[in-house]
Amino acid sequence: MNITIIGTGYVGLVTGTCLAEVGHNSLCVDIDSQKVNQMKAGQVPIYEPQLESYFTRNIQANRLRFTTSLEEGIRHAEVIFLALPTPEDEDGSADMSYVMSVAGEIGKQLTRYTVIVNKSTVPVGTAEKVRALIAQHANAPFDVVSNPEFLREGFAIHDFMHPERVVIGTSSEQAAGIMKKLYEPFVDTEEAILLMDEKSSELTKYAANAFLATKITFMNEIANFCDQVGANVDAVRKGVGSDSRIGSRFLFPGIGFGGSCFPKDIKALKKSGQEVHHQFSILESVIEVNEQQKTVLFPKIKAYFNNQLAGKKIAVWGLAFKPDTDDIRKAPALEMIHKLLSEKAIVTAYDPEAMPNVKKELGNSIAYAATKEDALIDADALLICTEWEEFKTADTAIFKSRMHTPVVFDGRNIFNPKTIKKNQATYFSVGRP
């Protein structure tokens, strides 16, 4: 099939690349000419494991192409995926201006039956609005489908190529048939493709992210309580997670969640509820607790240094909001760094992928180390904000040998406290005595 993907962020680029991988002709459209030229030259604009090899292979096979021309994209397509940003607006709602602007242009240029697919995370009722906007101008038949993405950054290629489920929201049998055919190469059984109405499909994405965010936040609250009463959150987590009704995933405590999805989506769902006079009380608590959790280690750091952080050198391991990505949106590390800088601490950071993005935001207000070991040189403390694999496997003996003061504040609980103690370092984590 001829597929057009409008928007080349994480979702759009992964979608276009993976569809090309199974033989479709993918044309990716983006208004950023510099980015398009970069991709035409074979350079991947984001870090995502496995993406580069898929990307290169399909460019060479001429199944993956790029353009700044929306007209060319519409003319090419049997199916158009809208993978446009829906950023958080000032009132917490999803900003739909990008989606609606492109939808209006699509209507003016359709020349044959086309399926328009909302891949962006959008509020309930968006499919209806997009359909109405396109219909104002369209002189050709079309259908609008809701097909939310469930891609985890760091695992996006795997998640697209091997989805647990594919949610398709449509009232059109013709569109449903096309979408099922499109996804057949990716699923083992037809039962993995879930057909439903558009509104239910749109809400499924928000509900899934809200539930996972709630699960993380609940365990963070339990971890904070463990700190107060002397319980060990690792033991509690295992005891709770072994219950098949609950499951062990998303029960690891730490300094809160960030990224482009969870924070934005739960606020958008809360705002959608307010618009119909429905109060999401649980989500209000999740938002509040998560913001507090991002800096939960800061009082411990201040207390350790007797409220005298000025001039103290703090090494930071991890800047991305999670491992295996360079995404720093809403990253807890940035919240902690701002707190440290406000107390006149000196910050030296290391991250395998995210330092260029942080430098665009923080400039030279912090120092950037070439390696995790270099970040530790003469440091008064280490703060761990992202659970990269290279941090988990680090030789903890380097804390005593490299640091001025071997004290570790572990925001992701990646080390065994006994191992740290054996290497004569002081250790603080989240919810563990």
N, C-alpha and C positions, 0 to 999 in steps of 0.2 A: 504494500500500500504506500501511497505518497502521504507522508505525515509532515505537518508543520508544527513546530513548537515555538510559541511566542514567549520570550523571556529565557535567558540562559543563566539563571542562578543555579543553586544546588539542584532543585527539582527539575528545572527545564533541561539543563545540560545532561543530567543523568538519564532523564526520560528519553531525550533524543538519541543519546548514545546507545542505550540498551535496546531501543526499538530498532536502531540500525544494526545492532549485533545479531538480531534474528532475521535480518533480511529486508526490512522496510527502508524506504528512501526518506531519510530524515533531513528536513531543512529547518535550521534554527534561526529565529529572527530576534535581533536585539537592536535597540536604538543607539547603543554605545559603539561607535565606529572603531574606536581604538581596541575595544574588547573583541569585536568581530574580526578585525585584522590580525589580532593576536591568535585567535582560534584558527583562522585560515592558515596561519603559519605553523600550526601544529602545537601551539602552546596552551596548556590547560590553565584557565584563570583561577581555579580554586584547588585546594588540596583535598583529595578524597582517595583513599586507598583503592587500587585497581582501575581507577578511572582513566589514567593516562594511557595504559595499554589498550583498553577498549577504544578510547578516543582516537588514538593513532591508527589502529587497525582499520577502523571504519572510515576515516578520512582517506586512507590509502585505497580503500575499496570503492570510494566515491559514493558511499551510502550515507555519509554524514557531511553536510555542507552548512554554510553560514552566510547570512545576508543581513543588511540593515533595511531592506525593502519589505515593508509589510505587504505591499501589492504583490510582489513576487511570491511571498509566502502563501497568500490566499489563493493565488492562481495555481500554485503547486499542489494544493492540499485536497485530499479526500476527507481527512480528519485534521482538525486544528486543536492543539492543546494550548490552553491559556495557563502558563506557568509564571504569572506575573506577581510582583510583590504586593502584599496586603499588610503594610506596616501598621503599627499601633498609632491611632490618632490621639489627639490631645485628651479626648474624653474616654479613652480606653477602647473605643470601637475599632474595627478593622477599616482602614482607609481603602475604599473600593475604587478610587479615582483611576488607577491604572487599568484595572479590569474593565470598567465601564467605558473608558475612553477608547480602548482597543475594540471593544464589542461594537461601538458605534461605527468605527471604520470598517469592520468586517462586513456589516450589513450593507454598506455602500458598494462593496466590491465583489460580493458573491455572484458567481455566474453558473453554478451547478449545485446539486444537492451536496451538502457538507455537514459533517458532524462536528459541532463545537463543544469541546470538553473543558470544563472547569477543573483544572488540576490544582489551582491555588486553593489555599484554605480560606473559605469564604463563609459569611453568616448564612443562616437558614433563610431561604427565599431568594438567594442570589440567582439561581438558575432561571427563575421566573423573570427577574429584572433584566437579565442578559437577553433572554428570549424576546422580551417586549422591545428592548432597545434595538436589537438586530432587525426585528420585524418592521420597525418604522421605515427602514430603508431597503430591505432585501427584495430583490426581484427573482430570487431562486429559492427553492425549498431548503430547509435546514432543520436540524434538531440540536438542542442544547442538553448536554449530559453532565452530571456531577460525578467525578471520579477522583475522590480525595487520595492524596499520597500518604503512605505510611513508611517513609524512608528515614532511617536513623543515620545522622551524620557519622561518618566513620565506617558505616556498613551499607551505604546507600546502593552500591552496585549489587551486592549480595541480596539486599532486600527487594530490589526491582526484579532481578533475575529469578529469585526464589521466594515469591510473596506468600505469606501465611494466608492472606485473603486479598481479593480484589473487589472493591465496593464500586458498583455501578448504579447510579441513580438516573432512571429515565422512564418515561411513560410511552416511549416509542419502540415498537417491536423492531423496526428497521435499524434504529440506532443501537439497540441492545444486541442485535445480531452482529453488527460491525464491531462493536466493542468486545464481544466474546471472541470473535475471530482474531482480533488484535492481541488478546491476552492469552489465547490458547497455548502458545509456545512456552509460557512462563509457569503454568500451573500443572500439577500432576492429575488433579481430578476436577471435574466440572463443578463440584460442590464448593471449591475454593472461590468461585466467582459468585458474589452475592448481589443479586438484582433487587432493587428496591426503588421507591419513589425518590425524587430529587431532594426533597426536604430532609427525609430520613438519612440519605447519604451525606448531605452537608453536615448534619448534626452528629453523625457517627464519628467524623474526624475530631470535632471539638470535644465530644464526650470521651473519646479514647485518651486524648492528651490530658484532659482535665482529671480523669481517673488516675492516670499514671503520676501526674504532678501531686495529686492528693496522697497517693501511696508513699511517694518519696518524703513528702512533708510530714506525714504521720510518723514515719520512722525517725525523722529528725527530731520531732518533739519527744519521742520516747528516748532518744539518745541524750537530749538535754536533761530529761528527768533522771536518766541513769547517772549523769554527772552530779546531780544533787543528792542522790541517795546511795551512791556507791555501787550500783549494779553495772554489769558489763553488757553493752549493747550488742556485741558480737554473739554472746550466748542467747540473748533475747531474740535477735534476728534469726538465728538458726532454729530456735524453738518455734517461732511464729511461722517462718517460711516453710517448715516441714509439713505444715497443714496444707493439704492439696486444695482446699477451698481458697487459700490465700496465695500460695506460691512464693518462691524465694526471690524472684526478680523485682528490681526497683525497691528493695528493702535495705540498701546500703546507705548508712547515714553519712553526712558530711556537711559542707558549707553551702548547701543549697544548690538549686538548679539554675541554669541560665540558658543561653541559646536563642535561636530565632523563633522557636515554636511554642514551648510551654508557657513562658511568661506572657507572650502576646495573645495566645489562643485562649487562655483562661480569662484574661481581662476582656477579650472580645465576647466570650460566652456570657460572662457576667453582665456586660453592657447590653447584649441582646435580651437577656432576661429582664433587665430594667425597662426596656422599651415596651414590653408586654406586661409590666407590673409583676414580674416574677423575681423573687429574691433568691439568688444562689448563695446562701449563708456559708456553706462549706467552702466555696471558691473564694469568698471574701477572706476567710481565715487562712486559706492556703497562700494567697497573695501576701498577706501581712506577715505570716510566719516565715515564708521563704525570704522576704526582704531582710528580716532580722537575722536569719540563719547565715546569710552571706558573710556577715561580720562577727559571727558568734565567737571566733577565736581572738578577736581584737582585745577584749577585756583581759584575757589570759596573758596576751603579749604585754600589755601595759602593766599588769600586776607583776609580772616576772621582772620587769625592769623598773619597778617602783615608780611608775608613771613618768619615767624620764627616757623618752624615746629619741629625743633630739640628738643627732649625730650618731645614733646606732645604725650599723650597717645590717640590713635585713636582706637575705637572699630569698628569692621567690622561685620555686620550681613550678612551672605550669601557668600559662596565661590563657589558653583556649578554654572554652566553657566545658569541654569534655575532651578525652584523648582522641587521637586519629582525625583531627580536624584543625583547620587554622581559624575557625570561627570564634570571634571574641564577643559577639553580641550578648549583652547582659551577663557577661562572665563574672563569677564571684571574685576572681583574682583582681579585676579592675576595682571593685568596691574596696577590697582590702588594701590595695596599693594607694588609693585616694586617702584612706584613713591613715595609713602610715606616713604619707607625705604631709598630711595636715598636722602631724606631730613632729615634723622636721626630721624624720628618719631618712636614711640614705638607702635606696632600693636598687638592688642588682638582680635582674630577672633572666631566666632561661626557659625557653620553650622550643621543642623541636621544629615547630611549624608556624607558630602564631606571632613571633616577634616582629616581622615586618608590619603586620596589621596593627599591633600595639604601638609601634613607633609612629604610625600615622596619627594615632589618637593622643599619645602621651609625649611624643617627641623625645627630647633629651632630659625630661624631668626625672627619668630613671636611667640606669645603665643596663646594657644588654651584654650578657656573657656568651662566649662562643660554645661553651660546654657546661653541663651541670656542675662539673667539678670546679670550673673557673668561677662560677657564681658563689661558691662557698668560701673562696679565699678571704681570710680575715673577717668573715661574717660574725656578727654577734648573735644571729638567730637564722634559722631556716623556716620558711613558711611554704608548705606544699598545698597547691590549689587545684592541680589537675593530675589524675592518676595515669599518666603515661607509663607504658610498660618499662621504659628505660629507667624510670624512677623506682618502680617496684623491685627491680633487680639490682639496684645500686648496692655497692659494698658500704654498709653503714659504718665501717671503721673510718671512712673518710671524714666523718663529722668531727671527730676528735683531732685528726691530723691536719685538716684544712681550716677549720673554723677558729675564730678567736674565742668564741664561747660555744661549745657544742650543745646547743639546745634546738629542738625541732618541734614546730607546731604543725601537726599533720592534719590538714583539712579534709583528707580523703581516706584516712585510716589505712594507709597502704603498708605500714610496717607492723611487725610484731613487737609490742612494747618490751618483751623480755630480751629480744635481740638487741634493741637499742640500748637497754640498760647494761647488757653485757659489754657493749662497746663504749661504756662510760659517757654516754650522752644523756641529757635530760630530754624527756619526751612528753608532749601533750597531744592528745587526739580528741575525737568527738565521741563522748558517751562511753569511754573506757577508763577504768581506774588506773 
